[in-house]
Amino acid sequence: QVQLVESGGGLVQAGGSLRLSCAASGRTFSSHVMGWFRQAPGKEREFVAAINWSGGLIGYADSVKGRFTISRDNAKNTVYLQMNSLKHEDTAVYYCVADRGYFSGRPLVADECDYWGQGTQVTVSS
């Protein structure tokens, strides 16, 4: 069992930066693929980024490539999402996920993720 708690969301101006953190409980954290999804009002949940257990394989949505960076610290059971050059369209609730399956580098599928955090709001003012 893995429990996920996100933090770091907030209000930021367009062009600014935020860093989200996701603290995980459970001794099997290091074996899970970790990722982030987001959901804007009136829209479907969408994949943002994912990272494999070692950090050696990472995947991003095209909409955030070059602006967002995912990383993990297995010693701290934490995964991060550094978000730079934020745009108004990045406004959403951001969810941390853990997946026990194999990661090929392709976007995670929401329905296949095993654990979800409660979400943290990111609001980018234009």
TIPAKOL-598405 format. One line per field, with one value per residue (C-alpha): residue number from 1; residue in one letter; x, y, z. Coordinates in Angstrom, 1 decimal. Layout:
N
k c(NUM|...)
r c(A|...)
X c(X|...)
Y c(Y|...)
Z c(Z|...)
This chain:
126
k c(1|2|3|4|5|6|7|8|9|10|11|12|13|14|15|16|17|18|19|20|21|22|23|24|25|26|27|28|29|30|31|32|33|34|35|36|37|38|39|40|41|42|43|44|45|46|47|48|49|50|51|52|53|54|55|56|57|58|59|60|61|62|63|64|65|66|67|68|69|70|71|72|73|74|75|76|77|78|79|80|81|82|83|84|85|86|87|88|89|90|91|92|93|94|95|96|97|98|99|100|101|102|103|104|105|106|107|108|109|110|111|112|113|114|115|116|117|118|119|120|121|122|123|124|125|126)
r c(Q|V|Q|L|V|E|S|G|G|G|L|V|Q|A|G|G|S|L|R|L|S|C|A|A|S|G|R|T|F|S|S|H|V|M|G|W|F|R|Q|A|P|G|K|E|R|E|F|V|A|A|I|N|W|S|G|G|L|I|G|Y|A|D|S|V|K|G|R|F|T|I|S|R|D|N|A|K|N|T|V|Y|L|Q|M|N|S|L|K|H|E|D|T|A|V|Y|Y|C|V|A|D|R|G|Y|F|S|G|R|P|L|V|A|D|E|C|D|Y|W|G|Q|G|T|Q|V|T|V|S|S)
X c(0.0|1.3|-0.2|0.6|0.5|1.1|2.2|3.6|0.6|-0.5|-1.1|1.6|1.8|2.4|6.0|6.7|7.7|6.4|7.8|5.3|6.3|4.7|5.6|4.9|4.5|5.3|8.5|8.0|8.1|11.4|10.0|7.0|6.8|5.8|4.0|1.8|-1.5|-3.6|-7.2|-8.5|-12.1|-14.4|-11.6|-10.5|-7.6|-4.4|-0.9|1.9|5.1|6.4|9.7|10.8|12.2|15.8|15.1|16.8|13.6|11.3|8.4|6.6|3.4|4.2|2.5|5.0|8.3|11.1|9.2|8.6|11.1|10.2|12.6|12.6|14.5|14.1|15.9|13.2|10.3|9.5|8.8|9.0|7.6|9.5|7.4|8.9|7.6|4.1|1.2|-2.4|-3.4|-1.3|-4.0|-5.3|-5.4|-2.2|-2.3|0.6|0.3|2.2|2.1|3.4|3.6|6.3|7.2|8.1|8.5|5.1|2.4|0.8|-2.9|-4.9|-7.1|-4.0|-2.3|-2.5|-2.4|-3.4|-2.9|-5.6|-4.4|-3.0|-4.3|-2.0|-3.4|-1.5|-2.8|-2.4)
Y c(0.0|3.5|6.7|9.9|13.5|16.4|19.9|23.0|24.2|27.8|31.0|32.2|34.7|33.6|33.0|32.1|28.8|26.4|23.1|20.4|17.6|14.3|12.4|8.7|6.3|2.7|0.7|-0.2|3.4|2.9|0.1|2.2|4.3|7.8|10.4|13.5|14.1|17.2|18.2|21.6|22.6|21.1|19.0|15.4|14.3|14.4|12.9|15.4|13.4|10.1|8.7|5.1|3.7|4.7|8.0|6.8|6.9|9.9|10.8|14.1|15.4|17.5|20.4|20.6|19.4|21.9|23.6|20.9|18.6|15.5|14.0|11.6|11.0|7.4|8.0|10.6|8.7|11.9|12.8|16.4|18.4|21.6|23.8|26.8|29.3|28.6|29.5|30.2|26.9|25.1|26.0|22.7|20.4|18.3|14.7|12.5|8.8|5.6|2.7|-0.8|-1.7|-1.5|2.0|2.2|6.0|6.5|8.4|6.7|5.7|7.2|4.1|1.9|3.9|2.1|5.0|8.6|11.6|14.0|16.7|20.2|23.3|25.3|28.5|30.6|34.2|35.7)
Z c(0.0|-0.9|0.3|-1.6|-0.3|-2.6|-1.6|-3.2|-5.2|-5.2|-7.2|-9.5|-12.3|-15.9|-16.5|-12.9|-11.3|-8.8|-7.4|-6.4|-4.1|-3.4|-0.3|-0.3|2.5|2.2|1.9|-1.8|-3.1|-4.8|-7.0|-8.3|-11.4|-10.2|-12.2|-12.3|-13.9|-13.9|-14.4|-15.4|-14.8|-17.3|-18.8|-18.6|-16.5|-18.5|-18.1|-17.3|-16.5|-15.2|-14.0|-13.5|-10.3|-10.9|-12.5|-15.7|-17.8|-18.0|-20.1|-20.5|-22.2|-25.2|-23.6|-20.8|-22.5|-21.9|-19.1|-16.5|-14.9|-12.9|-10.4|-7.5|-4.3|-3.2|0.1|0.9|-0.7|-2.6|-6.2|-7.5|-10.4|-11.1|-13.3|-15.0|-17.5|-16.3|-18.6|-17.8|-19.4|-16.8|-14.2|-12.9|-9.9|-10.0|-8.9|-7.9|-8.9|-8.3|-10.7|-10.0|-13.6|-16.3|-17.6|-21.3|-21.3|-22.9|-21.1|-18.2|-18.4|-15.6|-15.1|-14.8|-12.0|-8.7|-6.2|-6.3|-4.1|-3.1|-5.5|-5.2|-6.9|-9.2|-10.5|-13.0|-13.5|-16.9)
